[in-house]
Amino acid sequence: MKSEQLYSFAMSEYAWSIMESGGVIYVVAAAVSYPARVSAQCLRDAARLFSARVQESWKTSREGGLQEASKKLLKNLCEKYDNLEEMDKLTATMAKVDTVKLQMQDNIQQALENCVTLE
């Protein structure tokens, strides 16, 4: 595995993204429908934040010794990346397009009903 190289694959309903950085392997599992570009961004953020917070102490810690140090970091990352519209401009734009499409469909339906009424 090359350092800083992102590997992705899908298995059943999950998409997996894996990356090694500084001797630590990072993994993100998301629904297949979750955008891969956002998973990759989450993985890189996790690597950056984890290495900044834990630095080299992971090499000498006992099993479960980093649980408390990592718990809040991972919780914050999950909450941040759970809101796709905030994290991904393309997803936010597509949501707006869907809203406009629904409004246009309603407008067309109303116009057709008005034509029938006028006849």
Beta strands, then each sheet from edge to edge (+ up, - down):
strand 1: 6-11
strand 2: 14-21
strand 3: 24-31
sheet 1: 1+ 2- 3+
end
